[in-house]
C-alpha cells in the first residue's frame, strides 16, 4: 500500500513540475524554457560606424544579413525599422559580439549598435546599447 501511495506522490510531483516550470518561465526571464521563442514583440536595430575622421555613419542591418549566420541574417533583414519577431533574449545578451562582427564587416574606428524593443504594443521602448572599439 505504501509503495502505491509513494508512486502517486512521485507522479503528481512530476506532473506539477512539467506544468509549472514552463508556465512560470512565461512570466519571468525564460530561465526554464527555450528563450528564443518564449515571446514576441517588435524590434529595430540601429547600427552606426565611426570612421577614421570621427564621423558617424548609419549602416542598414539588411546589408549585413548575407555575411551573418542564417539565424542572425533572418533577424537583420528589415530591422532598420520596427518589425515583429521573437523575443531577442539571446541576441541582446550577445549585442557586443554582434558589434564586433560589424567591425569586421565595415571598416571603421568604432561601432555602436542599439537594439530597440517594444514588447507589449504600448509603444514603450526598451533600448540596449553596445559600443566597441574596432582597432
C-alpha positions as CSV (number, residue, x, y, z in Angstrom):
1,X,0.0,0.0,0.0
2,X,2.8,2.4,0.9
3,X,4.5,1.7,-2.4
4,X,1.4,2.6,-4.4
5,X,1.0,5.9,-2.5
6,X,4.6,6.8,-3.0
7,X,4.3,6.2,-6.7
8,X,1.3,8.5,-6.9
9,X,3.3,11.2,-5.0
10,X,6.1,10.9,-7.5
11,X,3.7,11.0,-10.4
12,X,1.9,14.1,-9.1
13,X,5.2,15.8,-8.4
14,X,6.3,15.1,-12.0
15,X,3.1,16.5,-13.4
16,X,3.3,19.6,-11.3
17,X,6.9,20.3,-12.4
18,X,6.1,19.6,-16.1
19,X,3.2,22.1,-16.0
20,X,4.5,24.8,-13.6
21,X,8.1,25.3,-14.9
22,X,7.1,26.4,-18.4
23,X,4.2,28.5,-17.1
24,X,6.5,30.1,-14.6
25,X,9.0,30.8,-17.3
26,X,6.4,32.7,-19.4
27,X,6.1,35.3,-16.7
28,X,9.8,35.6,-15.9
29,X,13.1,35.7,-17.8
30,X,12.6,32.5,-19.7
31,X,15.1,30.7,-17.5
32,X,13.3,27.3,-17.6
33,X,12.3,27.3,-21.3
34,X,13.9,27.8,-24.7
35,X,14.1,31.6,-24.6
36,X,14.4,32.2,-28.3
37,X,10.7,31.7,-28.8
38,X,9.3,32.4,-25.3
39,X,7.6,35.5,-26.6
40,X,7.4,38.1,-29.3
41,X,7.4,41.8,-29.9
42,X,8.7,44.5,-32.2
43,X,12.3,45.4,-32.6
44,X,14.6,47.6,-34.6
45,X,18.4,47.6,-34.8
46,X,20.3,50.9,-35.3
47,X,24.0,50.5,-36.3
48,X,26.5,53.3,-36.6
49,X,30.1,53.1,-37.6
50,X,32.6,55.9,-36.7
51,X,35.1,56.5,-39.5
52,X,38.8,57.5,-39.0
53,X,37.9,61.2,-39.2
54,X,35.4,60.8,-36.3
55,X,32.2,61.0,-38.3
56,X,29.3,58.5,-37.6
57,X,27.6,56.7,-40.5
58,X,24.4,54.7,-40.3
59,X,24.6,51.1,-41.6
60,X,21.5,49.2,-42.6
61,X,21.1,45.9,-40.8
62,X,19.9,44.2,-44.0
63,X,23.2,45.0,-45.6
64,X,24.9,42.7,-43.1
65,X,22.5,39.8,-43.4
66,X,24.4,37.9,-46.1
67,X,27.6,37.9,-44.1
68,X,25.8,36.7,-40.9
69,X,24.7,33.3,-39.9
70,X,21.3,32.2,-41.3
71,X,19.6,32.8,-37.9
72,X,21.2,36.2,-37.4
73,X,20.5,37.1,-41.0
74,X,16.8,36.4,-40.5
75,X,16.8,38.9,-37.6
76,X,18.7,41.5,-39.6
77,X,16.6,41.7,-42.7
78,X,14.3,44.6,-42.5
79,X,15.4,45.5,-38.9
80,X,16.2,49.1,-39.9
81,X,12.5,49.8,-39.0
82,X,10.3,48.1,-36.3
83,X,9.3,44.6,-37.3
84,X,7.6,41.8,-35.4
85,X,9.7,38.9,-34.3
86,X,10.7,36.6,-31.5
87,X,11.9,38.0,-28.2
88,X,15.6,38.7,-28.7
89,X,16.9,37.5,-25.3
90,X,19.9,35.7,-26.8
91,X,20.7,38.4,-29.4
92,X,20.5,41.1,-26.6
93,X,22.9,39.1,-24.5
94,X,25.4,39.0,-27.4
95,X,25.0,42.5,-28.6
96,X,28.6,43.4,-28.0
97,X,29.7,40.3,-30.1
98,X,27.4,41.5,-32.9
99,X,29.1,44.9,-32.7
100,X,32.5,43.2,-33.2
101,X,31.0,41.4,-36.2
102,X,30.0,44.8,-37.6
103,X,33.6,45.9,-37.1
104,X,34.9,43.1,-39.2
105,X,32.3,43.7,-41.9
106,X,32.5,47.5,-42.1
107,X,35.8,49.3,-41.8
108,X,35.7,51.9,-39.0
109,X,37.2,53.1,-35.8
110,X,34.3,52.1,-33.6
111,X,30.8,50.7,-33.8
112,X,27.6,51.4,-31.8
113,X,24.6,49.1,-32.0
114,X,21.3,49.9,-30.4
115,X,18.6,47.2,-30.1
116,X,15.2,48.9,-29.7
117,X,12.4,46.7,-28.4
118,X,8.7,47.2,-27.9
119,X,7.1,44.2,-26.2
120,X,3.5,44.9,-25.3
121,X,2.2,47.1,-28.1
122,X,2.1,50.1,-25.7
123,X,4.8,51.8,-27.7
124,X,7.2,51.9,-24.8
125,X,10.7,51.2,-26.0
126,X,13.5,49.3,-24.2
127,X,16.9,50.1,-25.6
128,X,20.1,48.1,-25.2
129,X,23.3,49.6,-26.5
130,X,26.7,48.1,-27.3
131,X,29.7,50.2,-28.3
132,X,33.1,48.6,-29.3
133,X,36.4,49.9,-30.5
134,X,37.4,48.3,-33.8
135,X,41.1,48.9,-33.6
